[in-house]
Amino acid sequence: MKNTLRVVFVIGCFILLLFPFAETANAVVRTMPRQEYPQGYFGQPLDIPMRLAGNFGELRTNHFHTGIDCKTDGQENLNLYALADGYVSRVVVSPRGYGNAVYVDYPNGFTSVFAHINTFAGQIGEYVKRKQYDLQRFEIDEPVAAGLLPVYKGQVVAKSGNTGSSNGPHLHFEIRDTYTEEAINPLLFGYSVPDDIKPGIKQLALYRFKGQTQEYDEPSVYSTQLRNGVYATTQNLVKLNTTRVGLGIKTFDQQNGLANLNGVFSIKMLDNGNPVYAFEMERINFAENRYINAHIDYQLKKEGDGLIQKCFIEPGNRLSIYKNTLQNGIIDLSDGLLHKITMEVRDVRNNTSTLSIMLQYDSQLPLPPPTVSSYNAQFTYFTDNTYNNDYLQLFMPAGSLYNNLFFDYEMKTATLPNLYSHIHKVHHGTTPVHQFFDIAIKPLNLPFHLYDYAVIAYKNVEGKEIALNSTWEGAFLKAKSREFGNYYITTDTKPPTIKTINLLPGRVMTKHKTIEMQISDNLSGIETYNGYIDDRWVLMEYDQKKARLWHTFDEVSGLPGPHEFRLMVTDARGNAAEYKAKFTR
């Protein structure tokens, strides 16, 4: 079965490579068919009805949501069940991201992922703990040999939770293509979620392109009103003195009985009834996930104006979610005629909302005042770009940008303490960056004894200071980043902080099931944490969002008698902190 699916997939990819476009009379249209998925093959992951706190493909920070978030009614430790007969193929334990996660492969070529779980069940949990002790670390990401941990349909494989970057108890549930590892919308596999509510449309954005270039002005944003079941803007006819425009839309979806504003499944745009742009949240390739920053209006997001999805495709946007897209979704108004633009917004149950607006080119309208902005260099999205001076070296590989860029740079004198370089304003934090770029800064007045503690740091748009993993190359300190901002060299000489929660020297711990600590770091971040009881390494579990670290007593660490606990914590610059305490059980 797997070999057959592999052949079908390879043939399908070959066909798409040969025929990714369909010719029309005057342009090229992107076309992509939707795949059919098995219905009723998979069982339910939970005992309770499926209700969603988050949809597949929702807009998240730097990524699309690659699963659905199933509500657990505010509870943790609910049973999570294997969807069919299969085997565990991967286990992950992490204090961030997915937290604890279990992957199960099935013979029909799909893989389920349960993330943010609290614990792994039975033999799976024993395998995970054994791996952690073998590797002497809490965080693991381990492939599991086929057949080593078989599961049957309806078997409990884990308990739900709130681990990793979760903001509350729920199950993050994914279905992936086992061979490509692409995430697929689980609701396409026959799962039923009560939903007869049409998506909502909040705003429409209008982008004016400059001539035949890829450059466009900041958008005009129009509020919407719902009239007789159809959305409309406050201005029904917009006349423009530009022949090429793009549109964007702010929208949301809801399910019956729930207040959550979730993401939509599909947006389609028509020009006088002809499709010119569409996408569907059917599958997401993880390698493409960061292209979300080209899909949305990144500047408006960073400025706090919410999430507008652009219904045109930036030249450096390589997302494969788009379908039936003509001229990259850019509307041509050069004929001077009225163009009725219709936006169709749909959820996975085919509940559909529409929004229409009339657009027309009028050459008699006054031209907007030209936007004048200073810049230091012109960067292109499809080539490598560099910018160097005596104190800064910047290299951005091809594919780092989504569009051509008038690069803005300024070097300022640092006046704050503990800064050992100029402050380099590297463009604007409201412009997205896709690939990691190299940045190297030459220090000023950095004492020799602080060289090992030096880091490149920057302030992002929100004003947060972020330290980068930095290394010396000759006279420059070098790091990688993928965000514009104000960069400089500072130092981190302060060790992490350890605070005991329940273990004081000499304490009797007989009635306690755990040793609990809190750890934090001021700049470069926690790098390692290792606990020992009587000089034997013990598992310390870590919840990064709560800065909580704990050890659960087991048959060895919890033996009666006197013991000594020791905790070692280091940060990314090698600063170390230690806590010791003797106790009895």
C-alpha positions as CSV (number, residue, x, y, z in Angstrom):
1,M,0.0,0.0,0.0
2,K,2.8,2.4,0.9
3,N,4.7,1.7,-2.3
4,T,1.6,2.3,-4.3
5,L,1.0,5.7,-2.6
6,R,4.6,6.6,-3.1
7,V,4.3,5.9,-6.9
8,V,1.1,7.9,-7.1
9,F,2.7,10.8,-5.2
10,V,5.8,10.9,-7.4
11,I,3.7,10.7,-10.6
12,G,1.5,13.5,-9.3
13,C,4.6,15.7,-8.5
14,F,6.0,15.0,-12.0
15,I,2.7,16.1,-13.7
16,L,2.7,19.3,-11.6
17,L,6.2,20.0,-12.6
18,L,5.4,19.5,-16.3
19,F,2.0,21.4,-16.3
20,P,2.0,23.9,-13.3
21,F,0.3,26.5,-15.5
22,A,-2.7,26.7,-17.8
23,E,-2.6,29.2,-20.7
24,T,-5.4,31.7,-21.2
25,A,-5.8,34.2,-24.0
26,N,-3.8,37.0,-22.3
27,A,-2.1,35.6,-19.2
28,V,-0.9,32.7,-17.2
29,V,-3.2,31.0,-14.6
30,R,-1.9,28.9,-11.7
31,T,-4.0,25.8,-11.3
32,M,-3.9,23.1,-8.6
33,P,-6.5,20.4,-8.1
34,R,-7.6,19.3,-4.6
35,Q,-6.8,15.7,-3.5
36,E,-9.4,13.3,-2.2
37,Y,-8.9,12.0,1.3
38,P,-10.3,8.9,3.1
39,Q,-13.6,9.4,4.9
40,G,-14.4,7.5,8.1
41,Y,-11.1,5.7,8.3
42,F,-9.8,7.5,11.3
43,G,-11.4,7.5,14.7
44,Q,-11.9,10.4,17.1
45,P,-8.9,11.6,19.1
46,L,-10.9,12.5,22.2
47,D,-14.0,11.2,24.0
48,I,-15.7,14.6,24.0
49,P,-17.2,16.2,20.8
50,M,-14.8,18.0,18.6
51,R,-15.1,21.8,19.1
52,L,-12.4,24.0,17.7
53,A,-10.4,26.8,19.3
54,G,-8.3,27.1,16.1
55,N,-8.7,26.1,12.4
56,F,-6.2,24.7,10.0
57,G,-4.2,27.4,8.2
58,E,-4.9,30.1,10.6
59,L,-2.6,33.1,10.6
60,R,0.0,32.8,13.4
61,T,3.3,34.6,14.0
62,N,5.7,33.6,11.2
63,H,3.7,30.5,10.3
64,F,0.3,29.1,9.3
65,H,-1.4,26.9,11.9
66,T,-0.7,23.4,10.7
67,G,-3.4,21.6,12.6
68,I,-6.7,22.2,14.4
69,D,-6.9,23.1,18.1
70,C,-9.5,20.9,19.8
71,K,-11.0,22.2,23.0
72,T,-10.7,20.1,26.1
73,D,-13.1,22.2,28.1
74,G,-10.3,23.8,30.2
75,Q,-9.2,20.4,31.4
76,E,-5.9,18.5,31.2
77,N,-5.1,14.8,31.2
78,L,-8.0,13.7,28.9
79,N,-7.3,10.4,27.1
80,L,-6.0,10.8,23.5
81,Y,-6.6,7.8,21.3
82,A,-4.9,6.3,18.3
83,L,-6.9,7.1,15.2
84,A,-6.4,3.6,13.6
85,D,-4.0,0.7,13.9
86,G,-0.4,1.8,13.3
87,Y,2.8,2.5,15.1
88,V,4.5,5.4,17.0
89,S,7.1,6.9,14.6
90,R,8.4,9.9,16.5
91,V,8.3,11.3,20.0
92,V,9.2,14.9,21.0
93,V,9.7,16.5,24.4
94,S,10.3,20.3,24.4
95,P,9.7,23.3,26.7
96,R,8.6,25.4,23.7
97,G,6.7,25.0,20.4
98,Y,4.7,21.7,20.3
99,G,5.8,20.8,23.8
100,N,5.4,17.1,24.2
101,A,4.2,15.4,21.0
102,V,3.5,11.9,19.7
103,Y,3.5,10.9,16.0
104,V,1.7,7.8,14.8
105,D,2.1,6.4,11.3
106,Y,-0.8,4.5,9.6
107,P,-0.7,2.0,6.7
108,N,-2.8,4.3,4.5
109,G,0.1,6.8,4.1
110,F,-0.9,9.3,6.8
111,T,0.5,10.3,10.1
112,S,-1.3,11.8,13.1
113,V,0.3,14.3,15.5
114,F,-0.9,15.1,19.0
115,A,0.9,18.1,20.5
116,H,1.0,20.0,23.8
117,I,0.3,16.7,25.6
118,N,1.2,16.3,29.3
119,T,2.3,12.6,29.3
120,F,2.9,9.7,27.0
121,A,0.9,6.5,27.9
122,G,2.1,3.1,28.8
123,Q,5.1,1.7,26.9
124,I,5.4,5.0,24.9
125,G,6.0,6.9,28.2
126,E,8.5,4.2,29.3
127,Y,10.4,4.5,26.0
128,V,10.5,8.4,26.3
129,K,11.8,8.3,29.9
130,R,14.4,5.7,29.0
131,K,15.6,7.9,26.1
132,Q,15.9,10.9,28.3
133,Y,18.0,9.1,30.8
134,D,20.2,7.5,28.1
135,L,20.8,11.0,26.6
136,Q,20.8,12.8,30.0
137,R,18.6,15.6,28.8
138,F,14.9,16.6,29.1
139,E,14.5,17.8,25.5
140,I,14.4,15.0,22.9
141,D,13.2,14.6,19.3
142,E,13.6,10.9,18.5
143,P,12.5,8.8,15.5
144,V,11.1,5.4,16.6
145,A,11.8,2.3,14.6
146,A,8.7,1.0,12.7
147,G,6.9,-1.7,14.7
148,L,8.8,-1.0,18.0
149,L,5.7,0.7,19.5
150,P,2.6,-0.6,17.7
151,V,-0.8,0.9,18.6
152,Y,-4.3,-0.2,17.8
153,K,-7.4,1.9,16.9
154,G,-8.8,3.4,20.1
155,Q,-5.7,2.8,22.2
156,V,-4.8,5.5,24.7
157,V,-1.4,6.9,23.5
158,A,-1.2,10.1,25.6
159,K,-2.9,12.5,28.0
160,S,-3.9,16.0,26.8
161,G,-2.2,19.0,28.3
162,N,-0.8,22.5,28.0
163,T,2.9,22.0,27.3
164,G,5.2,24.0,25.1
165,S,4.0,27.3,23.7
166,S,0.4,26.5,24.4
167,N,-1.7,29.3,26.0
168,G,-4.2,27.0,27.6
169,P,-5.3,23.4,27.8
170,H,-6.2,21.9,24.4
171,L,-5.2,19.3,21.8
172,H,-3.2,20.4,18.8
173,F,-4.2,17.8,16.2
174,E,-2.5,17.3,12.9
175,I,-2.7,14.8,10.0
176,R,0.3,14.7,7.7
177,D,1.3,13.0,4.5
178,T,3.7,10.4,5.8
179,Y,6.0,10.7,2.8
180,T,6.1,14.4,2.2
181,E,5.4,15.4,5.8
182,E,3.0,18.1,4.5
183,A,0.3,19.0,7.0
184,I,-3.3,18.3,5.7
185,N,-6.5,19.9,6.9
186,P,-7.9,17.2,9.3
187,L,-11.5,18.4,8.6
188,L,-11.1,17.0,5.0
189,F,-11.0,13.5,6.5
190,G,-14.7,13.4,7.5
191,Y,-14.5,14.9,11.0
192,S,-17.7,16.7,11.7
193,V,-17.8,20.1,13.5
194,P,-21.3,21.7,13.9
195,D,-21.1,24.8,11.7
196,D,-23.7,26.7,9.7
197,I,-22.3,30.2,10.4
198,K,-20.9,32.1,7.4
199,P,-17.4,33.7,7.8
200,G,-17.2,37.3,8.8
201,I,-15.5,40.1,6.7
202,K,-14.2,43.1,8.7
203,Q,-12.1,45.1,6.3
204,L,-11.0,45.5,2.6
205,A,-7.6,46.9,1.7
206,L,-6.8,48.5,-1.6
207,Y,-3.1,48.7,-2.9
208,R,-2.1,51.0,-5.7
209,F,0.7,49.7,-7.8
210,K,3.2,52.1,-9.4
211,G,3.0,51.8,-13.1
212,Q,4.1,48.3,-14.3
213,T,6.5,47.8,-11.3
214,Q,6.1,45.4,-8.3
215,E,6.1,48.5,-6.0
216,Y,2.9,49.6,-4.4
217,D,1.8,52.3,-1.9
218,E,0.5,51.7,1.6
219,P,-3.1,50.5,1.3
220,S,-6.4,52.4,1.8
221,V,-8.4,50.4,4.2
222,Y,-12.2,50.3,4.1
223,S,-14.6,49.1,6.8
224,T,-17.4,46.8,5.8
225,Q,-21.1,46.5,6.5
226,L,-23.4,43.5,6.3
227,R,-26.5,44.4,4.2
228,N,-29.1,41.8,3.4
229,G,-26.7,39.0,4.0
230,V,-24.0,40.5,1.7
231,Y,-20.9,42.5,2.8
232,A,-20.2,45.9,1.2
233,T,-17.7,48.6,1.9
234,T,-18.7,52.1,3.0
235,Q,-17.7,53.3,-0.4
236,N,-19.3,51.3,-3.2
237,L,-17.4,52.8,-6.1
238,V,-13.7,53.7,-5.9
239,K,-12.1,55.6,-8.8
240,L,-8.3,55.4,-9.1
241,N,-5.6,57.1,-11.1
242,T,-3.6,53.9,-11.3
243,T,-4.1,51.1,-13.8
244,R,-3.0,48.2,-11.5
245,V,-4.4,47.5,-8.1
246,G,-4.2,44.7,-5.5
247,L,-6.7,43.9,-2.8
248,G,-6.5,42.5,0.7
249,I,-9.1,41.3,3.2
250,K,-9.5,40.9,6.9
251,T,-11.8,38.0,7.7
252,F,-12.6,35.3,10.3
253,D,-14.7,32.1,10.8
254,Q,-16.8,30.8,13.7
255,Q,-18.4,27.5,14.6
256,N,-21.8,27.0,16.2
257,G,-21.9,27.9,19.9
258,L,-18.3,29.1,20.1
259,A,-17.0,32.7,20.5
260,N,-13.6,31.9,19.0
261,L,-12.7,33.9,15.8
262,N,-10.8,31.3,13.8
263,G,-9.3,31.3,10.3
264,V,-11.1,30.7,7.0
265,F,-10.6,27.8,4.6
266,S,-10.7,29.7,1.3
267,I,-10.7,33.2,-0.3
268,K,-11.6,33.6,-4.0
269,M,-11.5,36.9,-5.9
270,L,-13.4,37.6,-9.2
271,D,-13.1,40.5,-11.6
272,N,-16.4,41.0,-13.4
273,G,-17.2,37.3,-12.7
274,N,-13.8,35.9,-13.9
275,P,-11.6,34.2,-11.2
276,V,-8.3,36.0,-10.8
277,Y,-7.1,34.8,-7.4
278,A,-7.9,32.0,-4.9
279,F,-6.4,29.9,-2.2
280,E,-7.5,27.0,-0.1
281,M,-6.2,25.7,3.2
282,E,-5.9,22.1,2.1
283,R,-2.2,21.3,2.7
284,I,0.8,23.2,4.1
285,N,4.4,22.5,3.3
286,F,6.5,23.2,6.4
287,A,9.3,24.4,4.2
288,E,7.0,27.2,2.9
289,N,5.4,28.1,6.3
290,R,7.3,31.4,6.8
291,Y,6.0,32.7,3.5
292,I,3.0,33.7,5.6
293,N,4.8,37.0,6.0
294,A,4.5,37.6,2.2
295,H,0.8,36.4,2.3
296,I,-0.2,39.0,4.9
297,D,0.3,42.7,5.2
298,Y,3.3,42.4,7.5
299,Q,3.7,46.1,8.1
300,L,0.1,46.5,9.2
301,K,0.5,43.5,11.5
302,K,3.6,45.0,13.1
303,E,2.0,48.3,13.5
304,G,-0.9,46.7,15.4
305,D,-3.5,46.9,12.7
306,G,-4.4,43.2,12.6
307,L,-4.1,40.6,9.9
308,I,-5.0,41.5,6.3
309,Q,-4.5,38.7,3.8
310,K,-3.2,40.1,0.5
311,C,-5.1,38.7,-2.5
312,F,-2.2,39.2,-4.8
313,I,1.1,37.3,-4.8
314,E,4.4,39.0,-4.0
315,P,7.2,38.2,-6.6
316,G,9.2,36.4,-3.9
317,N,6.3,34.5,-2.4
318,R,6.7,30.7,-3.1
319,L,3.6,29.4,-1.3
320,S,1.8,26.6,-3.1
321,I,-1.7,27.3,-1.6
322,Y,-2.8,29.5,-4.5
323,K,-5.2,28.3,-7.2
324,N,-6.7,29.8,-10.4
325,T,-4.6,32.9,-10.0
326,L,-4.4,35.3,-13.0
327,Q,-1.5,37.8,-13.2
328,N,-0.6,37.1,-9.6
329,G,-4.0,38.5,-8.5
330,I,-3.2,42.1,-9.7
331,I,-6.3,43.7,-11.2
332,D,-5.8,45.6,-14.5
333,L,-8.0,48.7,-14.8
334,S,-6.4,50.2,-17.9
335,D,-9.5,49.7,-20.0
336,G,-11.3,52.5,-18.0
337,L,-14.4,50.4,-17.6
338,L,-16.2,49.5,-14.4
339,H,-14.8,46.4,-12.6
340,K,-17.0,44.6,-10.1
341,I,-14.6,42.9,-7.7
342,T,-16.2,40.1,-5.7
343,M,-14.5,38.4,-2.8
344,E,-15.9,35.0,-1.8
345,V,-14.8,33.8,1.7
346,R,-15.6,30.2,2.6
347,D,-15.2,27.8,5.5
348,V,-14.5,24.1,5.2
349,R,-18.3,23.4,5.4
350,N,-18.9,25.7,2.4
351,N,-20.6,28.4,4.4
352,T,-19.8,31.4,2.1
353,S,-19.8,35.2,2.6
354,T,-19.3,37.7,-0.3
355,L,-18.1,41.2,-0.5
356,S,-18.3,43.4,-3.7
357,I,-16.8,46.7,-4.6
358,M,-16.7,48.6,-7.9
359,L,-13.3,49.9,-9.2
360,Q,-12.6,52.2,-12.2
361,Y,-9.5,53.9,-13.6
362,D,-9.9,57.6,-14.1
363,S,-6.9,59.4,-15.7
364,Q,-8.4,62.8,-14.8
365,L,-7.9,62.3,-11.1
366,P,-4.9,64.1,-9.6
367,L,-1.9,61.9,-8.9
368,P,-1.0,61.3,-5.3
369,P,2.0,63.2,-4.0
370,P,5.2,61.1,-4.7
371,T,6.5,59.3,-1.7
372,V,10.0,60.4,-1.0
373,S,12.2,58.2,1.2
374,S,15.9,58.1,1.7
375,Y,17.7,54.9,1.0
376,N,21.3,53.6,0.9
377,A,21.0,50.8,-1.6
378,Q,18.6,48.9,-3.8
379,F,18.2,45.2,-3.0
380,T,16.5,42.7,-5.3
381,Y,14.5,39.7,-4.0
382,F,16.1,37.2,-6.4
383,T,19.8,37.9,-5.9
384,D,22.3,38.0,-3.1
385,N,22.6,41.5,-1.5
386,T,25.4,43.0,0.5
387,Y,26.0,46.2,2.4
388,N,29.3,46.9,4.1
389,N,31.2,49.7,5.8
390,D,34.1,50.0,8.2
391,Y,31.9,48.9,11.2
392,L,29.2,46.7,9.6
393,Q,29.1,43.7,7.2
394,L,25.7,42.6,6.0
395,F,25.0,39.7,3.6
396,M,21.5,38.6,2.6
397,P,21.2,35.5,0.4
398,A,18.8,35.3,-2.6
399,G,15.3,34.6,-1.4
400,S,15.6,36.7,1.8
401,L,13.2,39.2,0.6
402,Y,9.7,39.0,-0.9
403,N,10.0,42.1,-3.1
404,N,12.6,44.5,-4.3
405,L,13.7,46.9,-1.5
406,F,15.1,50.4,-1.1
407,F,17.4,49.5,1.8
408,D,17.7,52.1,4.5
409,Y,20.6,52.1,6.9
410,E,21.9,54.5,9.6
411,M,24.8,54.3,12.0
412,K,24.3,56.0,15.4
413,T,26.6,56.7,18.3
414,A,25.8,54.6,21.3
415,T,25.2,56.5,24.5
416,L,23.8,53.8,26.8
417,P,26.0,51.8,29.2
418,N,27.1,48.3,28.3
419,L,27.0,48.9,24.5
420,Y,30.3,48.3,22.7
421,S,29.6,49.3,19.2
422,H,27.7,51.8,17.1
423,I,24.0,51.3,16.9
424,H,23.2,50.1,13.3
425,K,19.7,50.8,12.1
426,V,19.3,48.0,9.6
427,H,16.3,49.0,7.6
428,H,12.8,48.8,9.3
429,G,11.3,46.1,11.4
430,T,8.0,46.4,9.6
431,T,9.6,44.8,6.5
432,P,9.6,41.0,6.6
433,V,12.7,38.8,6.0
434,H,12.5,35.2,4.9
435,Q,16.0,33.7,5.0
436,F,18.6,34.1,7.7
437,F,21.1,36.8,6.8
438,D,24.6,37.3,8.1
439,I,25.4,40.4,10.2
440,A,28.8,41.3,11.5
441,I,29.6,44.3,13.7
442,K,33.0,45.7,14.7
443,P,33.2,46.5,18.4
444,L,34.3,49.8,20.0
445,N,36.1,50.0,23.3
446,L,35.3,46.4,24.2
447,P,37.6,45.3,27.1
448,F,39.6,42.2,26.3
449,H,38.2,40.3,29.3
450,L,34.6,40.7,28.0
451,Y,35.2,39.3,24.5
452,D,33.9,35.9,25.5
453,Y,30.7,37.5,26.8
454,A,29.9,39.7,23.8
455,V,26.7,39.2,21.8
456,I,25.0,40.9,19.0
457,A,21.6,42.1,20.1
458,Y,18.8,44.1,18.5
459,K,15.6,45.9,19.4
460,N,12.6,44.7,17.4
461,V,9.5,46.8,16.5
462,E,7.9,45.9,19.8
463,G,11.0,47.2,21.7
464,K,12.1,43.8,22.9
465,E,15.8,43.2,23.2
466,I,16.9,39.9,21.5
467,A,20.3,38.4,21.8
468,L,21.7,36.3,19.0
469,N,24.1,33.4,19.0
470,S,27.3,35.2,18.2
471,T,30.9,34.2,17.2
472,W,34.1,36.1,16.4
473,E,35.4,36.3,12.9
474,G,38.6,38.3,12.9
475,A,37.8,41.8,14.2
476,F,34.0,41.4,13.8
477,L,31.4,39.7,15.9
478,K,29.1,37.8,13.6
479,A,25.5,36.4,14.0
480,K,22.5,35.3,11.9
481,S,19.1,36.9,12.0
482,R,16.0,37.2,10.0
483,E,14.5,40.4,11.3
484,F,15.4,44.0,10.6
485,G,16.0,46.3,13.5
486,N,18.6,48.3,15.5
487,Y,21.7,46.1,16.0
488,Y,24.6,46.6,18.4
489,I,27.2,44.7,20.6
490,T,26.5,44.2,24.3
491,T,27.7,41.8,26.9
492,D,26.1,39.2,29.1
493,T,28.1,38.5,32.2
494,K,25.3,37.8,34.6
495,P,24.6,34.1,35.4
496,P,21.1,32.7,35.3
497,T,18.9,33.0,38.4
498,I,17.8,30.0,40.3
499,K,14.9,30.3,42.8
500,T,13.8,27.3,44.9
501,I,10.1,26.7,45.2
502,N,9.9,23.9,47.7
503,L,13.4,22.7,48.6
504,L,15.2,24.4,51.4
505,P,18.4,23.1,53.0
506,G,17.7,20.4,55.6
507,R,14.1,20.0,54.6
508,V,12.1,16.8,55.0
509,M,10.7,15.9,51.6
510,T,8.8,12.7,52.5
511,K,5.4,14.2,51.6
512,H,6.6,15.9,48.5
513,K,6.3,14.2,45.1
514,T,8.6,16.7,43.3
515,I,11.5,19.1,43.7
516,E,10.5,22.4,42.1
517,M,12.6,25.4,41.0
518,Q,12.3,28.5,38.9
519,I,15.1,29.5,36.5
520,S,15.5,32.6,34.3
521,D,18.2,34.5,32.4
522,N,18.6,38.2,31.7
523,L,19.7,38.2,28.1
524,S,21.3,35.4,26.1
525,G,18.9,32.7,27.4
526,I,18.9,29.4,29.2
527,E,21.3,27.0,27.5
528,T,21.5,23.9,29.8
529,Y,19.9,22.7,33.0
530,N,21.0,19.6,34.8
531,G,19.9,18.2,38.2
532,Y,21.7,15.6,40.3
533,I,20.7,13.7,43.5
534,D,23.7,12.2,45.3
535,D,25.7,12.9,42.1
536,R,23.4,10.9,39.9
537,W,21.8,12.7,37.0
538,V,18.0,13.0,37.4
539,L,15.4,14.2,34.9
540,M,14.4,17.9,35.4
541,E,11.3,18.7,33.4
542,Y,11.0,22.3,32.1
543,D,8.1,24.6,31.4
544,Q,9.7,27.6,29.7
545,K,6.6,29.8,29.6
546,K,6.3,29.5,33.4
547,A,10.1,29.3,34.0
548,R,9.4,26.2,36.1
549,L,11.8,23.3,36.5
550,W,10.9,20.2,38.5
551,H,12.0,16.6,39.2
552,T,9.4,13.9,40.1
553,F,10.8,11.5,42.7
554,D,11.1,7.9,41.3
555,E,12.1,4.5,42.8
556,V,15.7,5.6,43.0
557,S,15.7,9.3,43.7
558,G,12.9,8.9,46.2
559,L,14.5,6.3,48.5
560,P,14.3,7.0,52.2
561,G,17.3,8.6,53.9
562,P,19.5,11.6,53.5
563,H,20.2,13.1,50.1
564,E,21.9,16.0,48.4
565,F,20.3,17.8,45.4
566,R,22.4,19.9,43.0
567,L,21.2,22.0,40.1
568,M,23.5,23.5,37.4
569,V,22.1,26.0,34.9
570,T,24.1,27.8,32.2
571,D,23.2,30.5,29.7
572,A,24.2,30.9,26.0
573,R,27.4,32.8,26.9
574,G,28.6,30.2,29.4
575,N,27.6,32.0,32.6
576,A,26.7,29.3,35.2
577,A,24.6,29.2,38.4
578,E,24.4,26.4,40.9
579,Y,22.0,25.5,43.7
580,K,22.7,22.9,46.4
581,A,20.5,21.6,49.2
582,K,20.6,18.6,51.5
583,F,17.3,16.9,52.3
584,T,15.8,13.7,53.7
585,R,13.0,11.4,52.8
